[in-house]
Amino acid sequence: MHCVERSPRSPALRPWVGRLWALTDAPGHARESILPSGTLELVFNLHEDEFRIYAANAEVPCQTLPGAILSGAYDRAFTIDTREHASVVGVHFEPGGASAVLGLPVGSLRNTHVALEALWGTAARRLRERLCEARSSSVRFELLEAELCRRSSAASALPPCVPLAIDRLEGPASIAELARQTGLSHRRFIECFTGAVGLTPKVFARVRRFQHLLDQLRDGARPDWSRLAVASGYFDQSHLIRDFTSLSGLTPSGFAALRDTPVKAGHVALAERAR
């Protein structure tokens, strides 16, 4: 697997887009789990005009989509077959970024993927064709940035309460207090946040706490789960284990055993099933 990433070069996109990325060459392992991050992603399959998305439970049939999709914010892991992703390019948005750049209410996209053509019409197909024709990742990134800049100029701004809430919910925060600070009713605050971010404030905070825990697991040292629980904002180790398993589909120790395999950020290589 070869992964190329870069930050957006356009100042207009930098607050909203975390990175542009391209994958080439399928890795040696067959399956990867994509972990919830509280963000949305634009993804284009350049190898074939199709995506197949699998639930973490292998007994559930896959979802088949065209080769240009918008992945909604997830609060659970889903699985991909890496052999179907031999050439893929995408855009990873910051929390709230997809709504700000694309001008879309994203609350209805929770835990799902949608064909980009359903949102952009034939422009989605034309963009994918141009990405397929491009000869390098850098040219593809330029095409993506140009399209996003064009669309962001027509997008509406995020509700003022959302950037403040995103920042506060990266750590311990009272949702009721945040609603009071914004001057909105509790219900209206949740509606505004969910429409812009794709998850409710409570679920977003839970997913981001999980992501902060993952950041601390990247140093390769043997995890001290009790210490990590306290450092990451969990009540105790049992709370960490329950949340980790619910969000990732893996136990913490099971994840630790898989984390050394090189993968794209936010992914984890899965062990092969016994035949």
N, C-alpha and C positions, 0 to 999 in steps of 0.2 A: 504494500500500500504506500502511495506517495500522496501526501497532503500539503497543499499550499494555502496559506492564509495571509490576509492583509487587512489592515484597518481602512475604512473609507477615506479617500483623499479629498472629497468634497466637504468643506466646512458645514454645509447645510445638513449633511447626513451624519456627521460625527456624533451628535447627541443621541441619535436614534438607532444607528446600525453598529453592532458590536464588531462584526468582521464579515468579510467575504471569503469564501473558501472553495477549494476545488480538490476533489479526490480522483486519482487515477490508479489503475491496477488494483484488482480485488485482493484483499489479504489472504493469508493461508487458511484462516479459520472461516467457517461457513456462516456463522450467525453472530449478530451483535444486538445488544439491547441498547436502546436510546433512552436515557434517563430523563425524568422531568426536570425542567429548568425554569419554568415560569415565563418563558419567552416563546415567540413565534419564529418560523423559519420559511423562507422561500427556497424551493429545491427544484432543480432541473436535472433529469436523467438524460444524458447525451448519448448513452450507449444504446438504449432502446426507448421507445416512446411509451413507457409504462412504468408504474411503481406498484409494488405489492407490499402492503403493510400488514404485519401479523400482530395479533394480540400476544401479550406475554404468555397467556395460556395457549399452548400449541394446538389444543383441540378446537379452537375457534377459527373458522375459515378466514382467509386473508381478505383484505380490502384491496381491490384493483382500481388503479387510477391512471389517468394519462401522465405523460412524462414531465409535466410542469404542475407543481402543487404548492399550496400554502398549508403548512403544518400548524395547527392551532396550539395553544398552550395546553400542556398535558400535566395531569397530577398523578400519572402512573407511567410505568415503562411500556414500551412496545418494541417489537423485534423486527429486524430486517435480515434478509438473506444477502450476504455481502457479494455473492456472485452476480447478483442483479444490480450492483452499484459499481460497475467497473469504471465509469466515467460520470461523475456527478459534480455539479457546481451549485452553490447556494449562498444565501444571505442570512446571517444570524442577527436578528434584531435585539436591541436592548429591551427591557421591560417597558411596555407602552409604545415602543418604537414603531411596530407595524401599523398601529392605529394612527400614529402621528404622520408617518410617511405616506401610507396608502389611503388614509381617510376612510377606513373601514371600521365599523363596530365589530369587535372580534369576540365578544362574549359568547356568541352562538357557536364558535369554533372550538370550544373546549373539548379536549380528548378526541379530536377528529382531524382528518385531512380533507381538503377540498381541492378539486381541479381548478387551477388558476384560470382556465378559460371560462369557468362559471362566474368569475369575478371581473375579468378583464376582456372577455370576448375573444375575438380572433387575434388581438394584440399579444396574448399569451403564447399562441402557437407561433406567431411571427418571431417573437423574441427567442423562443427555444430554437427555431431554425437558424437564427443568426448566431446563437451560442454554439450550435453544432458546427457551423461553418468556420468559426474562429479557430485560429491556429495555435493559440497559447492561452494559458490561464490569465495572463495580464490583460489580454484583449477582451476576454470574457468578463473580467472584473470591470473594465471600462464600459462595456455594454450595459452591464447591470447597474452601475452607478448612474449612467446617463438616463436609463429608464426610471430609476427611483427618484432622481432629481426632478425629472419632468412631472412625475406624479405627486411628489411632495409639494410642489409649488401650488397645486390645486387642493391640497388636503387642508382640513380644518385643524386648528390647534387643539391640543389636549385640554380637557377641563382643568382649571388651575389647581384643583384639589389633588389631581393624580400624581404629578411629579413629587409633591411633598409627601404624599402617602407612600409612594414607591420607596423613597429614601428612608422614611421612618420604619417601614416594614422589613427593611433589610436587617433590622435588629429587633429587640423586644419593644413592642408598642401596643397600646390599647386602641382597638378599633373604635370603640365608643368615644374615646378622647379625640382621636383623629377626626371623627365626624363632627364633633363639637368645634374643633379648631377651624374647620372649613366652613362652618356656618350652615351646613346641610343637615337634613334629617338623617338618622342612621340608615334608613332604607334608601334614600336618594344617594347618599355617599357610596353605598355598596353598588348601586346600579351604575353610577358614573365610573367607578373604578373597574368593575367587571367589564363594562363595554369597551374600555380603553386598553385593559391589560389582558383580558381573556380568562381570568380567574377571579374568584371573590377575594377580598383582602385577607380573610382568614386562611384560605387555601394557598394563596400566593406567599404569605409569610411562612407557612409550613414548608413549601417547596424550596424557598430561598434558604431557610435554615438547613435543609438537607444539602443544598448546594455548598453552603459554607463548610459543612462537615466534609464533603467530598474534597474540597480544596485542601483541607488539613490532612487528608489521607494520601496525598500525592507525593509525599517525601520518601515513601518506600519503607519507612521504619515500621516495626511491628506495632500495631495500634494499641494504645491504652484506652479502651473503650470508656471506662469510667471518667478519665480525664477529658476525653473528647466530648462526652455528654455534657459536662459542665461548661466547657469552653464554647460549645456550639449552641447553648441555650435550652438543652433538654432538662427535664426534671431530674432524670436519673438514667442509668444505663438501660433499664427495662423500657423506658419511654423511647430512647434512641433506637433500640432493636425493633420495637413495634413500628415506629415511623419509617425506619429504613426499609424494612421488609414490605410494608404497604406501598411505598413509593417506587421501589426498585424491583420488587419481585425476587430479591436476593436477601439472604441474611447478611449482616455485616461481615462475618467471617468468610462467607462464601464470596462476597465481593472482593475482600482483601486477597483471596487466593487467585483472583482473575485479573487484578488491576495492573500487573506487570506487562501484559500483552499490549504492544503499541496500537492505539486506536485514535480516531478523531476525538476531540474534546466533547465530553458529554456522552460518549459511548463506552460500552464495556463488552469485550469479547466473551462469548458464552462457551462453556465447555461442550464438547460433542456428546450427544446422547449415546448411551450404550446401545449396540445393535442386537 
